[in-house]
């Protein structure tokens, strides 16, 4: 039987985390394990997770490594220690409906191939599809690929967010882990695009999760200090990652620059955003710190090095 290990990254949202874990416990196809990465929460998120019946293990990090570091840690623990065939990742504000996993697995079985990533449909509290988590279509997909996906009620995608995606562990072993130094924003864009550069990814609308962000909107809405991560990480992505070829770099890079301009123009704090953007551009001149270095003094350090070495991504 295919082993599915869920990975949840948690940080100071214990009430939402409880709903996430309850949602995992209610799956009509039970998960085979749940790994919660507690990013050094200062509330009782870790204690709540340890007390929940669905949780297999809670890994307490030495500090908050953000979503990027948390998911890298969780994937490493899931595939090395728990021998996962598939890793189902989500944030602690993601509540899966009871058929979310079974719908992903059905699409995986019905598709005439082996998708590396299957993404759920994320909706907000009022049922609207969440713009923060809409997967990007695969540009230039052949008619055959489009038809194969459409035949099972899915569509071909080029990237996805970390809000409920099912990842084939073989892709993790082959291409390594997310870039932990991104900390937050665009880490999922870089990672899923890297895995899907030469592999198939599918958006599965029948798999539904609720993404309970505070407000409804895309990530560029009122970014504040996070605009630093948006700018720095996008520059890293388009200049240092293997996720995209030359044409895609121009396509997505151009769209990003246009979106930055729109974000600044619409902001009531343009000077502040420009300051964060300048700092992001400056810091993007230095390469991201390798994930095995970022997570070197954590409980998952050995697992991270094993995966990165297997993928040929160890630096130094």
N, C-alpha and C positions, 0 to 999 in steps of 0.2 A: 504494500500500500504506500502511496506517495505521502511523505511526511511534510506537513505544513506547520511551520513555526511562525507565530505572530511576534512582531517586534513593536513595542510601544515606547516612544521616548517621552518622558514625563519631566515637567518642571513647574512646580508651584501652582498646579491646577487640580487639586485633589478631588473636588466635586465633579469636574468633567472627567477626570481619570476614572472615577468610580463608574460613570456611565459607559466609558469606553470598555472597561473590563466586563461590565454586565452585558454589553453588546457582544463581546467575544464569547462569553459563556452561553449566549442564547443561539449560537449558530446551529442551523439544522444539519450542517456537516461540521462536527466538532473539530477544533484545531488540535494539533498533536502536542502543542506546547505554547507557552506565552512567556517571552522574555521582556521584562520591563527595565528600561535603562533610566535610572533615577539620576538626573543631571544635577546632583547636589542640591536637591530641593530644600528649602527652609521651612516648608510646611510639613505635614505628615503624609505626603504622597507615597514615600517609600514604605512606611508602616502600613498604609492602606493596601498597597499592592501586595505586600507579603501576607496579609490576612485574607486575600481574596482567593477563593477556591480554584479559579481558572488559571492563576499565575503559577508558572513552573519555577521561575527564578527572577529575582530582582538584583540587578547589578548597580551598585552605588558608585557613581563616578566621584573622582577627587575634587572636581569643580564643574561648573556649567560649561560644557563644550558645545552648546548650541545644538540645533537640529542636525547639522552636518556631522559633528563629532558623535552625537548620540546615535544616529543611524549607522554610522560606520562601526561603532562599538557593538550595536545590536546585531547587525548582519554578521560580524565576525564571530560573536558568541553563538549565534543560531546555527551557522554552517559548520563551525569547527567542533564545538562542544555538544551540540544537539543534533548534528548530522541531518540538517534540514535538506529536503529536496527542493522545497519552495519556501521563500521567506515573504511573509505578508506584513508590510510595514505601514505604520500610521502614527499620527500625533496623538497627544492625550486630550485633544478636543474633537476627535473623530469617533463617531458612534456608528458602528456597522449595524445594518438591519439584519434580521435573522437569516436571510438567504444571500447575503453579500458574498460570502466565501464560496458557497455552492455554485452561484452563478459564474464566478470567475473560473472555477474548476470545470464547469460544463463547457464554457467557451474554449478552454484549453484542450479539452477532449475532442470537441466537435471540429475544431479548426484543423485543416489538412496540413499540418506542420507543427512546429514547436515554438510557440511564442516565448520570448525571453521575459516580457513584461505584459501583464494584464492589469488595466486600470479601471477602478470603479467610477461610477457617476457620483460626484459629491454634490449634495444639496445643502442649502442653508436651513435654518430652523423653520422657515415658512414654506419650504419645498422648492424654492427657486434653485436652479442649477448655479452652483457657486462659481463666479468668474475667476476666482483665484486658482481654481483647480481644473480648468478645462484643458484637456490634453491637446497638444498641437498636432494637426494632421500631418501625415507624411507627404511632403511635396514630391511630385514625380512618381508616385506609386503606380505600378502597372495596373492595367485593367484587371488582370488575373488576380493580383493581390487584393484589389478593392472588392472584386466580386466574391472572393473567398471569405473575406471578413463580413461583407454584407449578408452572405448566405446564413451566417450564424447570428445575425443581429449586432455585429460589432463594426468597428472601423479601424483602419490602419493609422497608427500614430507615430510621431517622431520623438516625442518626449512626454513626460507626465510629472505630476507633483508626488510628494511622498505621502499624500493623503489617500491611503488605501491603494497600494499597488502590490501585485503578487509577482515576485521576481524568481526566475529559475536560478537555483544555486550554482549551476554550471557557468552561468554568465558572470556571477560574482567571482568564482574561482579563476575564470579566464581573464577578466578585466579589472579585478581588484575592487577596492572599496571607494565610497565617496571621499571627496577632498575635505577632510575635517577642518582645515584652516579657513574654509569659507565661513564657518560658524553658523551663519544663517543667510538665507536668500540666495537663490540660483544654484545652491548645492544640488537640489533635486533635478533642476534643468540640465546642469552639466552632467550629472551621473546618468540619468536615464537616456539622455542624448548620446552619451558615450557608449552605453550598452546597446542602444538601438541603431547605431551607425550602420552596422552590417547584420542586424537581427530584426525580427518581427516584434512589434508591439501592438497591442489591441486595446481599444477603449470598449468596455462592456457595459452598456447602459442598464442592463438588467441587474447589475450588481450596484446596490445603492448604499451609500453611507451619508450620515449627517455631519457636516463640518461646522461646528458651532463656534465660529469666530464671533467676536463682540459685535462687529458691524458687517454689513453686506457690501462687498466691493472687491476690486482687484487689488493686488499687492502694492501698486504704485499710488493708491489713494492715501494722501497724507502720510508719507513714509517717515518723516522726522529724521532722527539720527540714523535710521536704518538705510537711508539713501546712500550713506558711505558704503555699506555692504553691497548694495545694488550696483553701484558704479565700479568699485574695486573688483567684485566677483565677476561681473560681466566682462571686464577687460581681461581678467585672468582666463575666463572661459574662451574668449575669442582669440587670444594670443598664445595660450599655453596648453590648452586641452586638445586631446585627439577626438573630441566629440563631433567636430564638424569638418567638412572639406572646405576648400577655398570659396566655392560659390555660396555655400550655406553661411560661411562666416560673414560674407558681404550682405547677404539677405537678412539674417537675424541681427547682425551688428548694426546695420542701417536702421532697422526697426527700433532697436534699443536706444540709439542716439535720438531718434525722433521722439520716442516715448519719454526720455529724460527731459527733453525740451518742453513737452506738454505738461509733465509733472511740475516742473519749476514754474512754468507760466501760470498754472492753475493754483499754485500754492499761495497762501497768505504770508509765508515766511521764505520768500525767495532767497534772501541773503543767507539765511541759515542753510538751506538746501545747497546753494552754490558752494558754501564753505565745506559741507560734507562731501560734495562731489569733487572738489579740488583735492581734499585729503585722500579720497578714494583713488583718484588718478595717480597721485604721488605714490601711494603705497602699492599700487598695482605694478610698479616698476620692479618690485622684488617678487620672486617666485613664491607660490604658496609653500609653507612648511610641509614636508611629507607627512602623510597621515600616521605612519609608524613613529614619527618623532612627536607629533602632537599628542598621541595617545600612549607615549612610552611609559608613563608612570601611573597607569590605570590598571584595573583588574583584567582588561582585555588585551594588554600589550602583546602577549605571546601569540594570541590568535590573530591579531592584526598582522604581525610580522609573517606568520605562516601564509596567510592569504596573499599579501603583497609580494612575497617571495615567489609563490606559485605563479602569480600573474606577471612576474618580471618587472614589478614596479617598485622594488626596494631602491632607495636612493643612498648611495654611499656605502 
